[in-house]
C-alpha cells in the first residue's frame, strides 16, 4: 500500500512539475540582442550583447538560445550551424528567480552588406528534460557593413605592362597634367610622355611621371554581371564582391584627393531595389558616406546589359576620369566606352578576370586582375580567389 502511495505521489509530482513548467517556464522572460555599433567595415571585429532576464520567482533549470544571423557574421569561440546564407548560434543558460544574465559575443564582419537579426528562438524545459517549450523573441537589431579596400597597384597590371613573363605595376590613378618627376621609359609608355630634355641629359629615353588625376571629377561605372551571358542573378558572387571592393577603393582615393565623385551601376540597392544607381557628381563627406551605403546595400541582380547602361547615361558624363570596373571586357563595352572617351573623358578599365575578349581597347588603358595577388588567397574574407570562372 505504501509503495502504491509513493508511486502515485511521484506521478502527481512529475505531472504537476511538467504542467507547471509548461505554462510558466518562458513567462516573464525578457530578451534583448544588440550590436555594439550600427556601422562597421569589412574585416572589423565588433561584439553583440545578449541579455536574458528572468522576471519571476520560479527558476529556469535550462534554457537554450538560438541566434539566427547571417553566415557572414563570424562568432568567435563557438560552434554554429550554417544553412544556405544563415548561421545559427546556440548557447545555454540556467536562470535563478529574478536573475539577469549578459553574454557578449565577439564577431567578425566577413563581408559587406546589411545584416539584420530579426529574432532569437528561446527553448526552455523542466528539471527532468521531459518537457520543453519554444518561443521566438524579437531582436530587431541591424548592422551595416561597408566594403573593404585593396592595394590596387598590387592587384592589377596594365595591358601595356606585359614584358614577356614580367608584369610591371603602375599607378592606376594618374594625371596627364600634374608632373611629379621623370623616370626611364618602359615599353608601353605613350610617346607623348617622353621628356626630350631629360632624355638628352641622361642619354637614355626618359618619360614624365604623372601624379593623380587633374580631371574635374571621378566617375566609377560598375558592371554587376559576372559574365556576359548572365541574365538577372549573379552567378559568380565572389568575383562581383571583389569588384565592389575595387569600386570602394577608387572612391576612397578620389575622396581623399578632394574630387567630386559619381558612381553608377546596372543594379539596385536594398532600400530601392527596382532602380539602377547613377548618382550626382558631388564632393564632401556626406556624399562619400552615401556612396558607401549604396555599396553596402548593393543587390547582386542585373537590371540592364552594361553597354546599354553606359549608353543610357553617357550624356551626363563629361570632362572626368572614368573607371569602368567589370568582370569581363568585350567589344560592345569598348564601343560604348569609346563614346565616353570622345566626350572628353579619360577612360580606364579594371577587369576582374585575367583575360579580355575585346579585339581592341581603342587606346583606352585596360588593367587586368593579377590572379597571383595574395589577398585572393585569404579564404572567406576576400572570396575564394577563383575569379577566372567566367
LOKOLPA-365136 format. One record per residue (C-alpha): residue in one letter; x, y, z. Coordinates in steps of 0.05 Angstrom, whole numbers, always signed. Layout:
+------+--------+--------+--------+
! code !      u !      v !      w !
+------+--------+--------+--------+
!    A !      X !      Y !      Z !
...
+------+--------+--------+--------+
//
This chain:
+------+--------+--------+--------+
! code !      u !      v !      w !
+------+--------+--------+--------+
!    X !     +0 !     +0 !     +0 !
!    X !    +56 !    +48 !    +18 !
!    X !    +91 !    +32 !    -48 !
!    X !    +28 !    +49 !    -87 !
!    X !    +22 !   +115 !    -49 !
!    X !    +95 !   +132 !    -65 !
!    X !    +85 !   +116 !   -139 !
!    X !    +21 !   +157 !   -142 !
!    X !    +55 !   +215 !   -105 !
!    X !   +114 !   +213 !   -154 !
!    X !    +66 !   +212 !   -214 !
!    X !    +28 !   +271 !   -186 !
!    X !    +93 !   +308 !   -172 !
!    X !   +121 !   +296 !   -242 !
!    X !    +55 !   +314 !   -274 !
!    X !    +49 !   +377 !   -233 !
!    X !   +122 !   +394 !   -248 !
!    X !   +112 !   +384 !   -323 !
!    X !    +48 !   +424 !   -324 !
!    X !    +77 !   +479 !   -281 !
!    X !   +139 !   +488 !   -325 !
!    X !    +98 !   +481 !   -388 !
!    X !    +58 !   +543 !   -371 !
!    X !   +109 !   +584 !   -332 !
!    X !   +179 !   +568 !   -356 !
!    X !   +181 !   +623 !   -410 !
!    X !   +134 !   +671 !   -375 !
!    X !   +164 !   +738 !   -355 !
!    X !   +228 !   +724 !   -393 !
!    X !   +257 !   +787 !   -424 !
!    X !   +307 !   +781 !   -481 !
!    X !   +348 !   +832 !   -520 !
!    X !   +404 !   +829 !   -571 !
!    X !   +443 !   +889 !   -596 !
!    X !   +504 !   +903 !   -639 !
!    X !   +558 !   +945 !   -606 !
!    X !   +554 !   +994 !   -665 !
!    X !   +508 !  +1008 !   -724 !
!    X !   +562 !  +1011 !   -777 !
!    X !   +627 !   +974 !   -789 !
!    X !   +676 !   +957 !   -844 !
!    X !   +690 !   +890 !   -876 !
!    X !   +741 !   +854 !   -832 !
!    X !   +723 !   +893 !   -769 !
!    X !   +715 !   +857 !   -703 !
!    X !   +653 !   +880 !   -664 !
!    X !   +612 !   +849 !   -608 !
!    X !   +539 !   +832 !   -596 !
!    X !   +508 !   +837 !   -526 !
!    X !   +457 !   +784 !   -510 !
!    X !   +415 !   +797 !   -447 !
!    X !   +366 !   +749 !   -415 !
!    X !   +326 !   +770 !   -354 !
!    X !   +282 !   +722 !   -313 !
!    X !   +230 !   +768 !   -281 !
!    X !   +195 !   +715 !   -238 !
!    X !   +208 !   +677 !   -174 !
!    X !   +210 !   +610 !   -209 !
!    X !   +278 !   +588 !   -232 !
!    X !   +291 !   +562 !   -302 !
!    X !   +331 !   +497 !   -299 !
!    X !   +356 !   +503 !   -371 !
!    X !   +346 !   +550 !   -428 !
!    X !   +375 !   +548 !   -498 !
!    X !   +381 !   +610 !   -543 !
!    X !   +387 !   +601 !   -618 !
!    X !   +411 !   +665 !   -653 !
!    X !   +392 !   +667 !   -727 !
!    X !   +444 !   +711 !   -762 !
!    X !   +479 !   +717 !   -829 !
!    X !   +535 !   +667 !   -843 !
!    X !   +580 !   +727 !   -857 !
!    X !   +578 !   +746 !   -784 !
!    X !   +631 !   +700 !   -754 !
!    X !   +621 !   +687 !   -679 !
!    X !   +686 !   +673 !   -641 !
!    X !   +697 !   +614 !   -594 !
!    X !   +632 !   +579 !   -611 !
!    X !   +606 !   +525 !   -656 !
!    X !   +549 !   +542 !   -703 !
!    X !   +510 !   +510 !   -759 !
!    X !   +503 !   +542 !   -828 !
!    X !   +446 !   +530 !   -876 !
!    X !   +448 !   +570 !   -941 !
!    X !   +461 !   +642 !   -920 !
!    X !   +440 !   +634 !   -847 !
!    X !   +483 !   +618 !   -786 !
!    X !   +450 !   +590 !   -723 !
!    X !   +490 !   +602 !   -659 !
!    X !   +466 !   +564 !   -598 !
!    X !   +482 !   +576 !   -524 !
!    X !   +455 !   +550 !   -458 !
!    X !   +433 !   +584 !   -393 !
!    X !   +407 !   +567 !   -324 !
!    X !   +369 !   +623 !   -291 !
!    X !   +351 !   +633 !   -218 !
!    X !   +290 !   +673 !   -199 !
!    X !   +299 !   +747 !   -218 !
!    X !   +367 !   +734 !   -247 !
!    X !   +395 !   +774 !   -305 !
!    X !   +450 !   +745 !   -350 !
!    X !   +490 !   +783 !   -401 !
!    X !   +533 !   +748 !   -453 !
!    X !   +580 !   +784 !   -501 !
!    X !   +594 !   +753 !   -569 !
!    X !   +656 !   +775 !   -606 !
!    X !   +640 !   +776 !   -680 !
!    X !   +679 !   +788 !   -745 !
!    X !   +646 !   +822 !   -804 !
!    X !   +669 !   +777 !   -860 !
!    X !   +632 !   +811 !   -917 !
!    X !   +599 !   +877 !   -935 !
!    X !   +523 !   +881 !   -931 !
!    X !   +464 !   +899 !   -887 !
!    X !   +453 !   +846 !   -833 !
!    X !   +391 !   +842 !   -791 !
!    X !   +378 !   +794 !   -734 !
!    X !   +302 !   +792 !   -731 !
!    X !   +291 !   +743 !   -674 !
!    X !   +322 !   +691 !   -628 !
!    X !   +289 !   +625 !   -611 !
!    X !   +288 !   +610 !   -537 !
!    X !   +275 !   +538 !   -515 !
!    X !   +267 !   +521 !   -441 !
!    X !   +245 !   +459 !   -402 !
!    X !   +233 !   +425 !   -336 !
!    X !   +281 !   +394 !   -287 !
!    X !   +277 !   +325 !   -318 !
!    X !   +283 !   +347 !   -390 !
!    X !   +216 !   +315 !   -406 !
!    X !   +180 !   +378 !   -426 !
!    X !   +205 !   +436 !   -467 !
!    X !   +174 !   +499 !   -496 !
!    X !   +199 !   +545 !   -551 !
!    X !   +184 !   +616 !   -570 !
!    X !   +213 !   +668 !   -618 !
!    X !   +235 !   +731 !   -582 !
!    X !   +245 !   +793 !   -625 !
!    X !   +315 !   +822 !   -631 !
!    X !   +308 !   +871 !   -689 !
!    X !   +380 !   +894 !   -689 !
!    X !   +414 !   +918 !   -753 !
!    X !   +486 !   +926 !   -776 !
!    X !   +512 !   +958 !   -839 !
!    X !   +580 !   +934 !   -862 !
!    X !   +617 !   +976 !   -913 !
!    X !   +664 !   +941 !   -963 !
!    X !   +739 !   +937 !   -951 !
!    X !   +794 !   +969 !   -992 !
!    X !   +850 !   +939 !  -1033 !
!    X !   +921 !   +957 !  -1055 !
!    X !   +902 !   +968 !  -1128 !
!    X !   +973 !   +974 !  -1155 !
!    X !   +988 !   +905 !  -1126 !
!    X !   +924 !   +875 !  -1151 !
!    X !   +922 !   +898 !  -1224 !
!    X !   +971 !   +906 !  -1281 !
!    X !   +962 !   +945 !  -1345 !
!    X !   +956 !   +910 !  -1412 !
!    X !  +1012 !   +957 !  -1434 !
!    X !  +1058 !   +930 !  -1380 !
!    X !  +1068 !   +859 !  -1405 !
!    X !  +1142 !   +849 !  -1417 !
!    X !  +1148 !   +775 !  -1434 !
!    X !  +1132 !   +738 !  -1370 !
!    X !  +1143 !   +801 !  -1329 !
!    X !  +1088 !   +848 !  -1305 !
!    X !  +1106 !   +919 !  -1288 !
!    X !  +1059 !   +952 !  -1238 !
!    X !  +1039 !  +1025 !  -1247 !
!    X !   +993 !  +1075 !  -1215 !
!    X !   +921 !  +1065 !  -1236 !
!    X !   +901 !  +1137 !  -1219 !
!    X !   +949 !  +1184 !  -1254 !
!    X !   +945 !  +1253 !  -1284 !
!    X !   +970 !  +1278 !  -1351 !
!    X !   +974 !  +1349 !  -1325 !
!    X !  +1009 !  +1343 !  -1257 !
!    X !  +1081 !  +1321 !  -1265 !
!    X !  +1119 !  +1296 !  -1204 !
!    X !  +1184 !  +1276 !  -1238 !
!    X !  +1216 !  +1234 !  -1293 !
!    X !  +1234 !  +1161 !  -1299 !
!    X !  +1264 !  +1115 !  -1351 !
!    X !  +1219 !  +1094 !  -1408 !
!    X !  +1183 !  +1028 !  -1401 !
!    X !  +1153 !   +991 !  -1461 !
!    X !  +1080 !  +1012 !  -1466 !
!    X !  +1090 !  +1084 !  -1443 !
!    X !  +1057 !  +1132 !  -1493 !
!    X !  +1106 !  +1173 !  -1534 !
!    X !  +1072 !  +1239 !  -1516 !
!    X !  +1100 !  +1230 !  -1446 !
!    X !  +1173 !  +1229 !  -1469 !
!    X !  +1213 !  +1285 !  -1436 !
!    X !  +1263 !  +1303 !  -1490 !
!    X !  +1305 !  +1350 !  -1447 !
!    X !  +1314 !  +1296 !  -1394 !
!    X !  +1328 !  +1245 !  -1450 !
!    X !  +1384 !  +1288 !  -1478 !
!    X !  +1413 !  +1300 !  -1409 !
!    X !  +1410 !  +1227 !  -1386 !
!    X !  +1428 !  +1197 !  -1454 !
!    X !  +1370 !  +1148 !  -1449 !
!    X !  +1296 !  +1153 !  -1462 !
!    X !  +1260 !  +1187 !  -1404 !
!    X !  +1186 !  +1199 !  -1393 !
!    X !  +1146 !  +1245 !  -1349 !
!    X !  +1119 !  +1211 !  -1287 !
!    X !  +1050 !  +1238 !  -1273 !
!    X !  +1012 !  +1246 !  -1208 !
!    X !   +938 !  +1234 !  -1194 !
!    X !   +883 !  +1256 !  -1240 !
!    X !   +870 !  +1330 !  -1251 !
!    X !   +803 !  +1320 !  -1285 !
!    X !   +744 !  +1355 !  -1254 !
!    X !   +718 !  +1292 !  -1222 !
!    X !   +719 !  +1216 !  -1217 !
!    X !   +664 !  +1171 !  -1244 !
!    X !   +662 !  +1097 !  -1228 !
!    X !   +617 !  +1053 !  -1270 !
!    X !   +608 !   +982 !  -1244 !
!    X !   +582 !   +923 !  -1284 !
!    X !   +543 !   +878 !  -1236 !
!    X !   +544 !   +818 !  -1285 !
!    X !   +597 !   +765 !  -1271 !
!    X !   +598 !   +741 !  -1344 !
!    X !   +569 !   +766 !  -1409 !
!    X !   +512 !   +716 !  -1418 !
!    X !   +485 !   +725 !  -1348 !
!    X !   +413 !   +747 !  -1343 !
!    X !   +388 !   +770 !  -1274 !
!    X !   +421 !   +736 !  -1215 !
!    X !   +496 !   +740 !  -1208 !
!    X !   +527 !   +671 !  -1212 !
!    X !   +599 !   +683 !  -1191 !
!    X !   +586 !   +725 !  -1130 !
!    X !   +658 !   +724 !  -1105 !
!    X !   +681 !   +760 !  -1169 !
!    X !   +629 !   +815 !  -1160 !
!    X !   +643 !   +823 !  -1086 !
!    X !   +716 !   +834 !  -1104 !
!    X !   +693 !   +886 !  -1155 !
!    X !   +654 !   +923 !  -1101 !
!    X !   +718 !   +928 !  -1060 !
!    X !   +754 !   +955 !  -1122 !
!    X !   +700 !  +1007 !  -1131 !
!    X !   +704 !  +1028 !  -1058 !
!    X !   +779 !  +1034 !  -1063 !
!    X !   +775 !  +1081 !  -1123 !
!    X !   +722 !  +1123 !  -1089 !
!    X !   +762 !  +1127 !  -1024 !
!    X !   +823 !  +1152 !  -1062 !
!    X !   +783 !  +1203 !  -1101 !
!    X !   +751 !  +1227 !  -1036 !
!    X !   +819 !  +1234 !  -1003 !
!    X !   +842 !  +1277 !  -1062 !
!    X !   +781 !  +1322 !  -1055 !
!    X !   +748 !  +1306 !  -1122 !
!    X !   +674 !  +1304 !  -1138 !
!    X !   +652 !  +1231 !  -1143 !
!    X !   +599 !  +1196 !  -1183 !
!    X !   +580 !  +1123 !  -1181 !
!    X !   +536 !  +1083 !  -1228 !
!    X !   +517 !  +1011 !  -1235 !
!    X !   +465 !   +968 !  -1271 !
!    X !   +438 !   +942 !  -1204 !
!    X !   +392 !   +965 !  -1148 !
!    X !   +400 !   +970 !  -1073 !
!    X !   +361 !   +942 !  -1014 !
!    X !   +325 !  +1007 !  -1000 !
!    X !   +307 !  +1018 !  -1074 !
!    X !   +313 !   +950 !  -1109 !
!    X !   +277 !   +970 !  -1174 !
!    X !   +321 !  +1029 !  -1194 !
!    X !   +391 !  +1027 !  -1222 !
!    X !   +444 !  +1071 !  -1190 !
!    X !   +471 !  +1134 !  -1222 !
!    X !   +489 !  +1188 !  -1172 !
!    X !   +505 !  +1261 !  -1180 !
!    X !   +578 !  +1283 !  -1182 !
!    X !   +589 !  +1313 !  -1113 !
!    X !   +647 !  +1320 !  -1064 !
!    X !   +646 !  +1320 !   -988 !
!    X !   +639 !  +1271 !   -930 !
!    X !   +563 !  +1265 !   -934 !
!    X !   +565 !  +1244 !  -1006 !
!    X !   +622 !  +1195 !   -992 !
!    X !   +581 !  +1163 !   -937 !
!    X !   +522 !  +1159 !   -985 !
!    X !   +565 !  +1121 !  -1035 !
!    X !   +588 !  +1073 !   -981 !
!    X !   +516 !  +1059 !   -961 !
!    X !   +500 !  +1044 !  -1034 !
!    X !   +558 !   +995 !  -1038 !
!    X !   +536 !   +962 !   -973 !
!    X !   +464 !   +955 !   -998 !
!    X !   +481 !   +934 !  -1069 !
!    X !   +439 !   +875 !  -1093 !
!    X !   +473 !   +825 !  -1139 !
!    X !   +419 !   +826 !  -1193 !
!    X !   +425 !   +855 !  -1263 !
!    X !   +374 !   +905 !  -1289 !
!    X !   +404 !   +921 !  -1357 !
!    X !   +461 !   +898 !  -1401 !
!    X !   +522 !   +941 !  -1385 !
!    X !   +533 !   +970 !  -1455 !
!    X !   +460 !   +994 !  -1454 !
!    X !   +470 !  +1022 !  -1385 !
!    X !   +530 !  +1063 !  -1409 !
!    X !   +491 !  +1088 !  -1469 !
!    X !   +433 !  +1108 !  -1424 !
!    X !   +478 !  +1153 !  -1382 !
!    X !   +537 !  +1175 !  -1424 !
!    X !   +508 !  +1244 !  -1439 !
!    X !   +514 !  +1260 !  -1364 !
!    X !   +588 !  +1242 !  -1361 !
!    X !   +639 !  +1292 !  -1388 !
!    X !   +707 !  +1321 !  -1371 !
!    X !   +721 !  +1269 !  -1317 !
!    X !   +764 !  +1208 !  -1303 !
!    X !   +720 !  +1147 !  -1316 !
!    X !   +738 !  +1080 !  -1285 !
!    X !   +698 !  +1020 !  -1312 !
!    X !   +701 !   +960 !  -1265 !
!    X !   +675 !   +896 !  -1297 !
!    X !   +685 !   +821 !  -1291 !
!    X !   +696 !   +818 !  -1367 !
!    X !   +710 !   +862 !  -1426 !
!    X !   +681 !   +855 !  -1497 !
!    X !   +674 !   +897 !  -1559 !
!    X !   +604 !   +921 !  -1540 !
!    X !   +630 !   +952 !  -1476 !
!    X !   +691 !   +981 !  -1512 !
!    X !   +646 !  +1013 !  -1564 !
!    X !   +603 !  +1049 !  -1513 !
!    X !   +663 !  +1069 !  -1471 !
!    X !   +695 !  +1099 !  -1532 !
!    X !   +637 !  +1148 !  -1536 !
!    X !   +654 !  +1169 !  -1465 !
!    X !   +726 !  +1180 !  -1487 !
!    X !   +704 !  +1223 !  -1546 !
!    X !   +663 !  +1265 !  -1498 !
!    X !   +727 !  +1289 !  -1465 !
!    X !   +733 !  +1237 !  -1411 !
!    X !   +794 !  +1194 !  -1395 !
!    X !   +771 !  +1121 !  -1392 !
!    X !   +806 !  +1063 !  -1357 !
!    X !   +782 !   +992 !  -1348 !
!    X !   +794 !   +949 !  -1287 !
!    X !   +777 !   +878 !  -1308 !
!    X !   +766 !   +826 !  -1254 !
!    X !   +780 !   +768 !  -1300 !
!    X !   +851 !   +755 !  -1324 !
!    X !   +833 !   +757 !  -1398 !
!    X !   +793 !   +803 !  -1444 !
!    X !   +751 !   +784 !  -1504 !
!    X !   +756 !   +853 !  -1535 !
!    X !   +794 !   +857 !  -1601 !
!    X !   +818 !   +928 !  -1588 !
!    X !   +814 !   +976 !  -1530 !
!    X !   +816 !  +1036 !  -1578 !
!    X !   +873 !  +1069 !  -1540 !
!    X !   +838 !  +1063 !  -1472 !
!    X !   +881 !  +1031 !  -1418 !
!    X !   +860 !   +963 !  -1391 !
!    X !   +882 !   +939 !  -1323 !
!    X !   +875 !   +864 !  -1311 !
!    X !   +869 !   +829 !  -1245 !
!    X !   +933 !   +793 !  -1225 !
!    X !   +909 !   +723 !  -1207 !
!    X !   +970 !   +713 !  -1162 !
!    X !   +953 !   +771 !  -1116 !
!    X !   +958 !   +750 !  -1043 !
!    X !   +891 !   +777 !  -1019 !
!    X !   +856 !   +728 !  -1066 !
!    X !   +881 !   +671 !  -1024 !
!    X !   +856 !   +693 !   -956 !
!    X !   +793 !   +649 !   -956 !
!    X !   +724 !   +672 !   -938 !
!    X !   +742 !   +744 !   -924 !
!    X !   +763 !   +764 !   -994 !
!    X !   +729 !   +706 !  -1031 !
!    X !   +757 !   +642 !  -1059 !
!    X !   +802 !   +677 !  -1110 !
!    X !   +777 !   +634 !  -1167 !
!    X !   +759 !   +694 !  -1208 !
!    X !   +772 !   +663 !  -1276 !
!    X !   +709 !   +621 !  -1278 !
!    X !   +671 !   +664 !  -1328 !
+------+--------+--------+--------+
//
